[in-house]
Amino acid sequence: MKNKLIKLFAAATLALGVSSAWAQGVIHQGEVIDTMNGGGYTYVQVKEADKTFWAAGPQVEVAKGDKVEMTEQMWMSDFKSSSLNRTFDKIMFVGHIAKK
C-alpha cells in the first residue's frame, strides 16, 4: 500500500509540474546516454560531469547524444516502472526535460 501511495504521489507531482516542499531545485545538465518512453514518461540516463544517473519526466523527444537540462524535484530508490517492467535502483523525478 505504501509503495502505491508513493508512486501515486510521484505521478501527481510530475503531472502537475509542481515541486515538492522538500525538493532541492538543483539544475542538472548532461548528455543522454540512454533513453526510453513508457506510461507517458520519458526516462533518460544522463552523464553529468563524473556521475551517471536516471531521470524521469513528462514524455518528450530526446535521443542518445542530446544535451539536456532538468530541475531536480525528488529522488526515489528501488522505483518499479510497471510500463517498462524495470526497477531503477535510484531515479530522479523532474517536471520537464529540456533539450539544450
HELIX and SHEET records of a PDB file:
HELIX    1   1 LYS A    2  LEU A   16  1                                  15    
SHEET    1   A 6 ALA A  98  LYS A  99  0                                        
SHEET    2   A 6 LYS A  67  SER A  81 -1                                        
SHEET    3   A 6 ILE A  27  GLY A  38 -1                                        
SHEET    4   A 6 TYR A  41  GLU A  48 -1                                        
SHEET    5   A 6 LYS A  51  PRO A  58 -1                                        
SHEET    6   A 6 ARG A  86  VAL A  94  1                                        
END                                                                             
